Amino acid sequence: MVGPVGRDAERRSVATFLAAAASGPAILAIAGEPGIGKSTMCRYAVELAEAAGSTVLVCRPTEAESMMSFAGLTDLMSGIADDALAALPAPQHHALAVASLREEPSDATLDERAVGTGLATLLSQLATRGPVVVVVDDAQWLDAASLDVLQFAFRRTTDQRVGLLVSRRVGPDVGIGLATAMAEPAWRQEMTLGGLTMASLFHIVRDQANLMLARPALVRVVDLSGGNPFLAIELARRGGSNLSSLVVDRLSPLSDRAREALLAVACSPRPTPALIERLGLHGHLDDAETAGIVEVVEGRVRFTHPLLASASIDAAAAPAVRAMHARLAAMASDAETVARHLALATSGPDDAVAAALDIAAERAAKRGASIAAVELARLAMLRTEDPDGLASWTRRVRVAELLYTAGDTAEAAGLLDRLAEACPSGSVRGRGWLTLLQVAYQTSSLAEARACGRAALSDAADDDSLRTTALLSLAVVSEDIEERIRLTGEA
């Protein structure tokens, strides 16, 4: 296996990483600017690992997928057979199956820790059969729910034969969380990819662009690209010196309908040939595939480079992007996908969009994606047409409840700082008081918690379930034994 051109030292690092992962926890973190060759190194590592007989789990998140809860985890799990998942303890099996869309969520909200524990157990069980290599390419676009679960699982990887390969864009905070997930790996290396030599770029341009550059042209390409292979290829094809304009210019020879098909791919978190065909654009996508802009891999349409996805959106007018999201929303079946497309299809408050976001937030919460649930519920609150009405306060209280559950007590309390004077009386305000009771119980005083409990009880007059919860909560924060007995009896 020859491997990436001009990356001899990096190829050796990949081989050493895989050898280390065959005996214990190992991590290889690759950083680099867009187009420098991170994905090429990841593909090389996957080929080597598969050739060695390792179990390889791969996730290549895109910018569009970064919005979707557990999109990265679902990709990783696609390589796991049902019998391996079935071998997990039942609660972990169910949590992981729901998070990865293999099973429907139940009425009970999943604990995100159960998903992380399920993944940790799964990796451990797979590692008893042989080395396991997890590859996350372009980690800066990994969705928050998947990131949390992967970090949870890898923090518990202590002596298993598990390797983690992470590629990310350069920057102090770009995708760094996963690159440091393993607490004490037996082997670890971080490397930043630099520019390639003139000789290497000559071979890459010749092989990938079918161009034989004379030395003066090659020198210019090397100088302008800084050794970046993707930029060098584009410079050799089209000239110019600005990466953004070069990538946009790459799309210019295509027809309007072909660029429309590319916009659909860029806006969709899970683009497939069937989806593009339903949009009436399948034949036009063929032109983009012929031009080397997209490819179909394992039933999904992917851009050959992430920069081309960004360029497809940048090249379209804002109304056209919103219209595409509206079309994609009409074709989607998953509640979260529908809601996110609708949110991106509108530019202001819209109660119908807010209602769709409500449904998506509840589904995300039931799947154990607490961060995604908070984000979706917050979007619903912001999209509500009357910011001071009961619907807005219902959503505000829901965001506060989700924030509290996720452990952010300060922000939960901040959202409810005008609860007494601005929220209409009744069960919604009562729920808000109960959230503030929990916050006060953890961070303030029992006296403040009891005051919130009494306010909740007052607002719960017409809601038996809320009244019972308020009485039991008051019993918990009461310092008087007799009062606790009385309140519990009333509940």
C-alpha positions in Angstrom: 0.0 0.0 0.0 1.7 3.2 -1.2 -0.2 5.8 0.8 -0.4 9.5 0.5 2.3 11.2 -1.6 4.9 13.2 0.3 3.8 12.1 3.7 6.4 9.5 4.6 6.8 10.6 8.3 3.0 10.8 8.7 2.5 7.3 7.2 5.0 6.0 9.8 3.0 7.7 12.5 -0.2 6.1 11.4 1.5 2.6 11.3 2.9 3.2 14.8 -0.6 4.3 16.0 -2.2 1.1 14.6 0.5 -1.1 16.2 0.0 0.7 19.5 -3.8 0.3 19.3 -3.3 -3.5 18.8 -2.1 -3.7 22.4 -3.8 -0.9 24.3 -5.5 2.5 24.2 -3.9 4.8 21.6 -4.8 8.2 20.1 -3.5 10.0 17.1 -4.7 13.6 16.6 -4.2 15.2 13.2 -4.6 19.0 12.7 -4.3 21.1 9.6 -5.8 23.8 7.4 -8.6 23.1 5.0 -7.3 21.2 2.0 -4.0 20.1 3.5 -4.8 16.4 3.4 -6.3 15.4 6.7 -9.0 13.3 5.1 -6.4 11.6 2.9 -4.5 10.5 6.0 -7.7 9.2 7.6 -8.6 7.2 4.5 -5.1 5.7 4.5 -5.4 4.8 8.2 -8.8 3.1 7.6 -7.3 1.0 4.7 -4.3 -0.1 6.8 -6.5 -0.9 9.8 -9.0 -2.9 7.7 -6.1 -4.8 6.0 -4.8 -5.7 9.4 -8.2 -7.2 10.4 -9.1 -4.5 13.0 -12.7 -3.5 13.6 -13.0 0.0 12.1 -15.7 2.5 13.0 -15.7 5.6 10.8 -17.5 8.9 11.2 -17.1 11.8 8.7 -19.4 14.6 9.9 -20.3 17.5 7.6 -21.3 21.0 8.4 -24.9 20.2 7.8 -24.8 17.2 10.1 -23.3 19.2 12.9 -26.9 20.4 13.7 -28.4 16.9 14.1 -28.3 15.0 17.4 -26.3 11.8 17.4 -25.5 12.1 13.7 -21.9 11.2 14.2 -22.7 8.3 16.6 -25.2 7.0 14.1 -22.5 6.9 11.4 -20.1 5.1 13.7 -22.8 2.5 14.7 -23.6 1.8 11.0 -20.7 -0.6 11.0 -21.9 -2.5 14.0 -23.8 -5.8 13.5 -27.1 -6.3 15.3 -25.8 -9.3 17.2 -22.9 -7.2 18.7 -25.5 -4.6 19.9 -27.8 -7.3 21.3 -25.0 -8.6 23.5 -25.1 -5.5 25.6 -27.1 -5.3 28.8 -30.7 -4.4 28.0 -30.7 -0.8 29.2 -27.5 0.0 27.3 -28.7 -1.8 24.2 -31.9 0.2 24.2 -30.1 3.5 24.9 -27.6 3.0 22.1 -30.2 1.6 19.7 -32.5 4.6 20.3 -29.7 7.2 20.0 -28.5 5.6 16.7 -32.0 5.4 15.2 -32.3 1.6 15.3 -35.2 1.8 17.7 -37.9 4.3 18.5 -37.6 6.1 21.8 -40.0 5.2 24.6 -42.0 7.6 26.7 -39.3 7.9 29.2 -36.4 10.3 28.6 -33.1 8.6 27.9 -30.2 9.4 30.2 -27.3 10.5 28.0 -25.0 8.6 30.4 -26.7 5.4 29.4 -25.8 6.0 25.8 -22.2 6.7 26.7 -22.0 3.7 29.0 -23.5 1.5 26.2 -20.8 2.8 23.7 -18.0 2.2 26.3 -19.3 -1.4 26.9 -19.6 -2.0 23.2 -16.0 -0.9 22.5 -14.8 -3.0 25.3 -16.6 -6.1 24.0 -15.4 -5.6 20.5 -11.8 -5.1 21.7 -11.9 -8.6 23.2 -12.1 -10.0 19.6 -9.4 -7.8 18.2 -8.2 -4.2 17.9 -10.8 -1.5 17.4 -10.0 1.7 15.5 -12.4 4.7 15.7 -11.8 7.3 13.1 -13.5 10.8 13.3 -12.6 12.9 10.3 -13.3 16.7 10.5 -14.1 16.5 14.2 -14.9 20.3 14.3 -18.3 19.4 12.8 -19.2 16.5 15.1 -22.6 17.2 16.7 -22.6 18.0 20.4 -24.6 14.9 21.5 -22.1 12.6 19.7 -19.2 14.5 21.1 -20.4 14.1 24.7 -21.1 10.4 24.3 -17.7 9.7 22.7 -15.9 11.7 25.4 -17.8 9.8 28.0 -16.9 6.4 26.5 -13.2 7.2 25.8 -12.6 8.5 29.3 -13.4 5.0 30.4 -11.1 3.3 27.9 -8.2 2.2 30.2 -6.6 -1.0 29.0 -8.7 -2.1 26.0 -7.2 -2.4 22.5 -8.9 0.7 21.2 -7.4 3.4 19.0 -8.9 6.8 18.3 -7.9 8.8 15.3 -9.2 12.4 15.2 -8.6 14.9 12.4 -9.6 18.5 12.9 -9.0 22.0 11.5 -6.3 24.1 13.1 -7.3 26.4 15.8 -7.1 26.4 19.6 -10.7 25.4 20.2 -11.6 23.7 16.9 -12.6 20.1 17.5 -10.1 19.8 20.4 -12.5 18.1 22.8 -12.4 14.7 21.2 -8.7 14.9 20.6 -8.1 14.9 24.3 -10.8 12.4 25.3 -8.6 9.6 26.4 -7.3 10.4 29.9 -4.2 8.1 30.0 -3.6 6.4 26.6 -0.7 4.0 26.4 0.4 5.9 23.2 -0.4 9.3 22.0 0.7 11.6 19.2 -0.4 15.0 17.9 0.7 16.2 14.5 0.0 19.2 12.3 0.1 18.6 8.6 2.3 21.1 6.7 2.6 22.0 3.1 4.0 19.5 0.6 7.2 19.8 -1.5 7.4 20.8 -5.1 8.1 17.3 -6.2 5.1 15.9 -4.3 2.8 18.6 -5.7 4.0 17.8 -9.2 2.9 14.2 -8.8 -0.4 15.1 -7.1 -1.4 17.6 -9.8 -0.4 15.2 -12.5 -2.4 12.3 -11.0 -5.5 14.1 -9.8 -5.8 16.9 -12.3 -4.2 15.2 -15.3 -1.9 18.2 -15.8 1.9 18.1 -16.5 3.0 21.5 -15.2 6.2 23.1 -16.6 8.6 24.2 -14.0 7.7 28.0 -14.0 4.0 27.1 -13.6 4.8 24.6 -10.9 6.9 27.1 -9.0 4.0 29.6 -9.1 1.5 26.9 -7.9 3.8 25.9 -5.1 4.3 29.5 -4.0 0.7 30.5 -4.1 -0.6 27.3 -2.5 1.9 27.1 0.3 2.1 23.4 -0.4 -1.6 22.9 0.2 -2.5 20.0 -2.2 -6.2 20.9 -2.6 -5.3 24.5 -3.4 -2.5 23.5 -5.7 -4.9 21.3 -7.8 -7.4 24.2 -8.1 -4.6 26.7 -9.0 -3.4 24.3 -11.6 -6.8 23.9 -13.1 -8.1 27.5 -13.0 -5.3 29.9 -12.0 -5.9 32.7 -9.5 -4.6 32.9 -6.0 -7.6 33.1 -3.6 -8.9 29.8 -2.2 -12.5 31.0 -1.7 -12.8 32.4 -5.2 -11.2 29.3 -6.7 -13.6 27.0 -5.0 -16.6 29.1 -6.1 -15.2 29.3 -9.6 -15.1 25.5 -9.7 -18.9 25.5 -9.7 -19.3 28.2 -12.4 -19.1 25.9 -15.5 -22.1 23.9 -14.1 -25.6 24.5 -15.2 -28.1 26.3 -12.9 -29.9 23.1 -12.2 -26.6 21.3 -11.4 -25.7 24.0 -8.9 -29.3 23.6 -7.5 -28.6 19.9 -7.0 -25.4 20.8 -5.2 -27.2 23.2 -3.0 -29.6 20.4 -2.0 -26.7 18.2 -1.1 -25.0 20.9 0.9 -28.2 21.8 2.9 -29.2 18.2 3.7 -27.6 16.4 6.6 -28.2 13.0 5.0 -28.3 13.5 1.2 -29.0 10.4 -0.9 -29.5 9.8 -4.7 -33.1 9.0 -3.9 -33.6 12.4 -2.2 -32.0 14.3 -5.1 -34.3 12.3 -7.5 -37.4 13.2 -5.5 -36.3 16.9 -5.9 -36.2 16.3 -9.6 -32.5 17.0 -9.8 -30.9 13.6 -10.1 -29.8 13.9 -13.7 -28.2 17.3 -12.9 -26.3 15.8 -10.0 -24.6 13.5 -12.6 -22.9 16.5 -14.1 -21.4 17.5 -10.7 -20.3 13.9 -10.2 -18.6 13.9 -13.6 -16.8 17.2 -12.7 -15.5 15.5 -9.5 -17.4 17.8 -7.1 -19.5 15.1 -5.5 -19.4 11.3 -5.2 -21.8 8.6 -4.1 -20.3 6.5 -1.2 -22.3 3.8 0.5 -25.6 5.2 -0.7 -24.9 8.8 0.3 -23.9 11.8 -1.8 -20.8 13.5 -0.5 -18.7 16.4 -1.6 -15.2 15.4 -2.6 -14.0 18.2 -0.3 -15.9 20.0 2.5 -14.9 23.4 1.0 -17.1 22.6 -2.1 -20.1 22.2 0.2 -19.6 25.6 1.7 -19.0 27.1 -1.7 -22.3 25.6 -3.0 -24.2 27.5 -0.2 -22.1 30.7 -0.6 -22.8 30.8 -4.3 -26.5 30.8 -3.8 -28.7 33.7 -2.9 -30.2 33.7 0.6 -33.8 33.3 -0.7 -32.7 30.3 -2.7 -31.1 28.7 0.4 -34.2 29.3 2.4 -36.4 27.9 -0.4 -34.2 24.7 -0.5 -34.6 24.2 3.2 -38.4 24.5 2.8 -38.4 21.8 0.1 -36.2 19.5 2.2 -38.5 20.0 5.2 -41.4 18.9 3.1 -39.6 15.6 2.2 -38.1 14.8 5.6 -39.8 12.4 8.0 -37.7 12.7 11.1 -39.1 15.4 13.5 -35.7 17.0 14.2 -34.7 17.1 10.5 -38.1 18.7 9.6 -37.8 21.3 12.4 -34.3 22.3 11.6 -35.0 22.7 7.9 -38.1 24.8 8.7 -36.1 27.0 11.1 -33.6 27.6 8.3 -36.3 28.2 5.8 -37.7 31.2 7.7 -36.0 34.4 8.8 -38.2 35.5 11.6 -40.8 34.4 14.2 -43.3 31.8 13.0 -45.6 29.9 15.3 -45.8 26.9 13.0 -42.1 26.5 12.9 -41.9 27.0 16.7 -44.5 24.1 17.1 -42.3 21.8 14.9 -39.3 22.7 17.0 -41.2 21.8 20.2 -41.8 18.3 18.8 -38.2 18.0 17.8 -36.9 19.1 21.2 -39.0 16.5 23.0 -37.8 13.8 20.6 -34.2 14.8 21.1 -34.7 14.7 24.9 -36.2 11.2 24.7 -33.2 10.1 22.7 -30.9 11.3 25.4 -29.5 14.3 23.4 -29.8 16.9 26.1 -27.8 19.6 24.5 -29.7 19.2 21.2 -33.0 19.3 23.1 -32.0 22.6 24.8 -30.9 24.1 21.5 -34.2 23.1 19.7 -36.3 24.3 22.6 -34.5 27.6 22.7 -35.0 28.0 18.9 -38.8 27.3 19.5 -38.8 30.1 22.1 -37.1 32.5 19.8 -39.4 31.7 16.9 -42.6 32.4 18.9 -44.5 35.3 17.4 -45.7 36.9 20.7 -42.6 37.1 23.0 -44.7 38.0 26.0 -47.6 35.6 25.6 -48.3 32.3 27.3 -46.9 30.3 24.4 -43.6 32.1 24.7 -43.5 31.5 28.5 -44.4 27.9 28.0 -41.4 27.5 25.8 -39.2 29.6 28.1 -40.1 27.4 31.1 -39.4 24.2 29.0 -35.9 25.6 28.1 -35.2 26.2 31.8 -36.3 22.7 32.7 -34.0 21.2 30.1 -31.1 23.4 31.1 -31.6 22.4 34.7 -31.6 18.7 33.7 -28.5 19.3 31.7 -26.8 20.8 34.8 -26.8 24.5 33.8 -28.6 25.8 36.9 -27.4 29.4 36.4 -28.8 29.8 32.9 -32.0 28.0 33.9 -32.5 30.6 36.7 -31.6 33.5 34.5 -34.3 32.6 32.0 -36.9 32.7 34.8 -35.8 35.9 36.5 -39.0 37.7 35.4 -41.3 34.8 36.1 -43.3 36.4 39.0 -44.2 39.6 37.1 -44.2 38.6 33.5 -45.5 35.0 33.2 -49.3 34.6 33.4 -50.5 32.7 36.5 -51.3 29.0 36.2 -49.6 25.7 35.6 -46.9 27.1 33.3 -45.7 29.6 36.0 -46.1 26.8 38.5 -43.6 24.6 36.6 -41.3 27.6 36.5 -41.4 27.9 40.2 -40.6 24.3 40.7 -37.5 24.7 38.5 -36.5 27.6 40.6 -37.1 25.6 43.8 -34.7 23.0 42.5 -32.1 25.6 41.7 -32.5 27.3 45.1 -32.2 23.9 46.8 -28.9 23.3 45.1 -27.4 26.8 45.1 -29.1 29.1 47.6 -31.1 28.4 50.7 -33.9 26.2 51.9 -35.9 29.3 52.8 -35.8 30.5 49.2 -36.6 27.0 48.0 -39.7 26.9 50.2 -40.8 30.3 48.9 -40.6 29.0 45.4 -42.5 25.8 46.4 -45.3 27.8 48.0 -45.6 30.0 44.8 -45.8 26.8 42.7 -48.5 25.4 44.9 -50.5 28.6 44.5 -50.2 28.4 40.8 -51.2 24.7 40.7 -54.7 25.2 41.9 -56.3 23.7 38.7 -53.6 21.1 38.0 -53.7 18.1 40.2 -50.4 16.6 38.9 -48.5 19.9 39.4 -50.1 20.3 42.9 -48.9 16.8 43.9 -45.4 17.6 42.7 -45.4 20.9 44.5 -46.5 19.4 47.8 -43.8 16.6 47.5 -41.2 19.2 46.6 -42.2 21.4 49.6 -41.9 18.3 51.8 -38.4 17.7 50.7 -37.2 21.3 51.5 -39.1 21.5 54.7 -37.1 21.5 58.0 -40.1 20.5 60.1 -40.8 16.8 60.4 -44.5 17.3 61.2 -44.9 19.6 58.2 -43.2 17.0 56.0 -45.6 14.3 57.1 -48.6 16.7 56.5 -47.4 17.8 53.0 -46.7 14.2 52.0 -50.2 13.2 53.2 -51.8 16.0 51.2 -50.0 14.9 48.1 
